[in-house]
């Protein structure tokens, strides 16, 4: 997955959690502009930070890397029904 796609998904996860960039930065214990700097490609998003962010946003790692975040939601509902 290319960096642009990762950053796009990263922002989707933050928005789905109804967090501003500043709020997420503070929840991570970082300066207020930390997330904005990642989203603006001024900082590199490292995997441990991504994992921490996804935990805060309540997004499973498998959903983040699924073919489509939206498709994951639909597939998960279907698979949960199958597995009862």
C-alpha distance (Angstrom), angle and dihedral (degrees) to the residues before:
residue distance angle dihedral
X1 . . .
X2 3.79 . .
X3 3.79 123.8 .
X4 3.83 93.4 -110.8
X5 3.81 90.9 56.0
X6 3.80 92.0 47.2
X7 3.81 90.6 51.6
X8 3.81 91.0 47.1
X9 3.81 91.1 52.0
X10 3.78 91.0 43.3
X11 3.81 89.9 57.7
X12 3.83 91.3 46.4
X13 3.81 89.9 54.2
X14 3.82 91.2 50.2
X15 3.80 93.1 47.2
X16 3.81 93.0 47.0
X17 3.80 87.8 55.0
X18 3.83 88.1 53.0
X19 3.79 91.3 -123.2
X20 3.76 127.2 141.7
X21 3.78 117.9 -136.8
X22 3.80 88.6 -107.3
X23 3.82 93.5 50.9
X24 3.79 92.1 49.6
X25 3.80 91.4 47.6
X26 3.80 90.6 54.2
X27 3.82 92.8 46.1
X28 3.81 86.7 55.9
X29 3.79 90.1 50.8
X30 3.80 92.0 -114.2
X31 3.80 134.7 124.7
X32 3.81 115.4 -75.2
X33 3.82 94.1 -105.5
X34 3.82 96.1 49.5
X35 3.82 97.4 100.5
X36 3.81 93.5 41.7
X37 3.79 88.5 53.8
X38 3.81 90.5 53.0
X39 3.82 91.7 47.1
X40 3.81 90.0 49.0
X41 3.82 90.0 50.4
X42 3.79 92.8 -116.4
X43 3.81 90.6 121.3
X44 3.79 129.7 36.7
X45 3.79 115.7 -116.7
X46 3.79 106.9 -130.4
X47 3.81 122.4 -155.2
X48 3.84 96.6 -114.4
X49 3.81 89.5 52.2
X50 3.80 91.2 47.2
X51 3.81 90.4 52.4
X52 3.82 91.1 50.1
X53 3.80 90.4 48.6
X54 3.80 93.4 49.4
X55 3.81 90.1 50.7
X56 3.80 90.5 52.8
X57 3.82 89.9 47.1
X58 3.83 92.6 46.2
X59 3.79 92.4 -125.0
X60 3.81 116.9 140.0
X61 3.79 115.3 -127.0
X62 3.81 89.9 -123.7
X63 3.81 90.2 57.0
X64 3.79 91.9 50.3
X65 3.80 91.7 54.1
X66 3.82 96.5 36.9
X67 3.80 116.2 117.7
X68 3.80 88.9 -99.8
X69 3.80 127.5 5.6
X70 3.81 90.1 -143.2
X71 3.81 92.9 47.7
X72 3.80 89.8 51.8
X73 3.80 89.4 61.0
X74 3.80 91.7 52.9
X75 3.81 94.7 43.0
X76 3.81 92.5 47.6
X77 3.82 92.2 54.4
X78 3.81 90.0 50.2
X79 3.81 94.4 45.9
X80 3.80 92.5 46.7
X81 3.81 88.9 54.8
X82 3.80 91.0 50.2
X83 3.79 92.9 50.6
X84 3.78 91.5 44.4
